[in-house]
Amino acid sequence: MLGGVTNAQGQVSQARSRLLTAATRIFYAEGIHSVGVDRIVAEAKVTRATLYRHFPGKDDLIVCYLREADAAIRRQVDDAVSGGLSAPDAVRAVGRSIAEGIRSPGFRGCAFLNAAAEYPAPEHPVHQAVLAHRQWFSRTVTELLARAGAAPAEPAARHFVMLRDGAMAAGCLSDPEPICETLLEGVEGLLRALGADGGKSPEERSTGPS
């Protein structure tokens, strides 16, 4: 659910919420270029005039869709690392949250990689929104690995992001279970290589912190 969406007067706009909800569902499931404004308007049960009152053009709606997806993933990461986890366990928790997403019904890959494939021009606002999300994710993982004692942290973070990208791409093409197992094994291997595995046994690592 998209909450707290307001209009220029600071009031909650139900029409804008419905537009973003419809766009999020359809863009992710079917792609962006293939979905026209008329389809979104019909799904949201609003008029074209209402859409353009909230979003000057389709590109603005797409950028808002990606910003909502970015906010949801930030909350997911915050939830994964909360509760006083050690830095290695926080890295593991992020990996498990990614695996849970891949296993979820209706998974269609990474919304940001999908959008970048449809909008490859670096200067396009949609592509810029993708880059902003990826920069945040890379920076967050780098900070977690640095706290885990992994030095240098930046190469390790690049490795983690590549593991994540590969799992997200493959997870919608075949059985997600072996993909997720490989992802989590890769995260463990990365932590071990950096001396940041926290001395966990394989059984403890697979079940996570108690």
C-alpha positions in Angstrom: 0.0 0.0 0.0 1.2 3.5 -0.8 0.4 5.7 2.1 1.0 9.4 2.9 0.7 10.5 -0.7 -0.4 14.2 -0.6 -1.4 16.9 -3.0 -0.2 20.5 -3.2 -2.3 21.4 -0.2 -0.8 18.6 2.0 -3.9 16.5 1.8 -3.9 12.8 1.1 -4.7 12.3 -2.6 -6.5 9.0 -3.1 -6.4 9.4 -6.8 -2.6 9.8 -6.8 -2.3 6.7 -4.6 -4.5 4.7 -7.0 -2.4 5.8 -10.0 0.9 4.8 -8.3 -0.5 1.5 -7.1 -1.8 0.7 -10.6 1.4 1.8 -12.3 3.5 -0.2 -9.8 1.6 -3.4 -10.4 1.5 -3.1 -14.2 5.0 -1.7 -14.8 6.6 -4.5 -12.8 4.5 -7.3 -14.2 4.4 -6.3 -17.8 7.2 -3.8 -18.5 7.1 0.0 -18.8 7.1 0.8 -22.6 4.4 -1.7 -23.3 1.9 0.0 -20.8 0.2 3.1 -22.0 -1.3 5.9 -20.0 -4.9 4.8 -21.0 -4.3 1.4 -19.4 -3.1 3.0 -16.1 -6.0 5.5 -16.0 -8.5 2.6 -16.5 -6.9 0.5 -13.8 -6.8 3.4 -11.4 -10.4 4.4 -12.2 -9.5 8.1 -12.8 -9.5 10.4 -15.8 -6.6 11.4 -17.9 -7.0 14.9 -16.6 -6.5 13.6 -13.1 -3.4 11.7 -14.0 -1.8 14.8 -15.7 -2.8 16.9 -12.7 -0.6 14.7 -10.5 2.1 13.7 -13.1 3.0 16.0 -15.9 3.9 13.1 -18.1 4.4 9.3 -18.1 8.1 9.7 -17.3 7.2 11.5 -14.1 4.9 8.6 -13.1 7.7 6.1 -13.9 10.2 8.0 -11.7 7.7 8.0 -8.9 7.1 4.3 -9.3 10.9 3.7 -8.9 11.1 6.0 -5.9 8.4 4.1 -4.2 10.2 0.8 -5.0 13.4 2.4 -3.6 11.6 3.4 -0.4 10.2 -0.1 0.0 13.7 -1.7 -0.4 15.2 0.8 2.1 12.6 -0.2 4.6 13.3 -3.9 3.9 17.0 -3.4 4.5 16.3 -1.4 7.7 14.1 -4.2 8.9 16.8 -6.8 8.1 19.6 -5.1 10.0 17.6 -3.8 13.0 17.6 -5.5 16.4 21.3 -5.1 17.3 22.7 -7.6 14.9 26.5 -7.9 14.5 27.8 -6.5 11.2 28.3 -10.0 9.6 24.8 -11.0 10.7 23.4 -7.8 9.2 25.1 -8.6 5.9 23.5 -12.1 6.1 20.1 -10.6 6.9 20.3 -8.4 3.8 21.1 -11.5 1.8 18.2 -13.4 3.2 15.8 -10.5 2.5 16.9 -10.6 -1.1 16.3 -14.3 -1.2 12.8 -13.9 0.3 12.0 -11.4 -2.5 13.2 -13.8 -5.1 11.0 -16.6 -3.7 7.9 -14.4 -3.4 4.9 -15.0 -5.7 4.9 -12.8 -8.9 8.7 -12.1 -8.8 9.8 -10.6 -12.1 13.3 -9.7 -11.4 14.8 -6.4 -10.2 12.5 -3.5 -11.0 15.6 -1.2 -11.4 17.5 -3.5 -13.7 14.3 -4.0 -15.7 13.8 -0.2 -16.0 17.4 0.4 -16.9 17.1 -2.1 -19.8 14.1 -0.1 -21.1 15.7 3.3 -20.5 19.5 2.9 -21.3 20.3 6.5 -21.9 22.3 7.7 -18.9 20.8 11.2 -18.9 17.2 10.0 -18.9 15.4 10.7 -15.5 14.3 7.1 -15.3 17.9 5.9 -15.7 19.0 8.5 -13.2 16.5 7.1 -10.7 17.9 3.6 -11.2 21.5 4.9 -10.6 20.4 6.7 -7.4 18.9 3.5 -6.0 22.0 1.4 -6.9 24.4 4.0 -5.5 22.5 3.9 -2.2 22.4 0.1 -2.1 26.1 -0.1 -2.9 27.0 2.5 -0.2 24.8 0.7 2.4 26.5 -2.7 1.7 29.9 -1.0 1.8 29.2 0.5 5.2 28.0 -2.9 6.6 31.0 -4.7 5.3 33.3 -2.0 6.7 31.8 -2.4 10.1 32.2 -6.2 9.8 36.0 -5.6 9.6 36.1 -6.4 5.9 39.0 -4.3 4.4 38.9 -3.1 1.8 35.2 -2.9 1.9 34.4 -1.4 -1.6 35.6 -4.4 -3.6 33.7 -6.7 -1.3 30.5 -4.5 -1.8 30.9 -4.7 -5.5 31.1 -8.5 -5.2 27.9 -8.5 -3.1 26.0 -6.3 -5.5 27.0 -8.6 -8.4 25.8 -11.6 -6.4 22.5 -9.8 -5.9 22.2 -8.8 -9.5 22.9 -12.3 -10.8 20.4 -13.8 -8.4 17.7 -11.3 -9.2 18.2 -11.9 -13.0 18.2 -15.7 -12.7 15.6 -16.0 -10.0 12.7 -15.3 -12.4 14.0 -17.6 -15.1 14.2 -20.9 -13.3 13.5 -22.6 -9.9 14.3 -19.9 -7.4 15.4 -22.3 -4.6 18.9 -23.2 -6.0 19.4 -19.6 -7.0 18.7 -18.4 -3.5 20.9 -21.1 -2.0 23.8 -20.0 -4.3 23.2 -16.4 -3.4 23.4 -17.1 0.4 26.4 -19.4 -0.1 28.1 -16.6 -2.0 27.5 -14.2 0.8 29.0 -16.7 3.3 32.0 -17.2 1.0 32.5 -13.4 0.8 32.4 -13.0 4.5 34.8 -15.9 5.0 37.2 -14.5 2.5 37.2 -11.2 4.3 37.6 -12.8 7.7 34.2 -11.4 8.8 32.2 -14.6 9.2 32.0 -14.2 13.0 32.9 -17.8 13.7 29.4 -19.1 12.9 28.9 -22.8 12.2 27.2 -23.7 8.9 24.0 -24.6 10.8 24.0 -21.2 12.6 24.6 -19.4 9.3 21.7 -21.1 7.5 19.2 -20.4 10.2 20.4 -16.9 11.1 20.6 -15.3 14.5 18.2 -16.6 17.2 
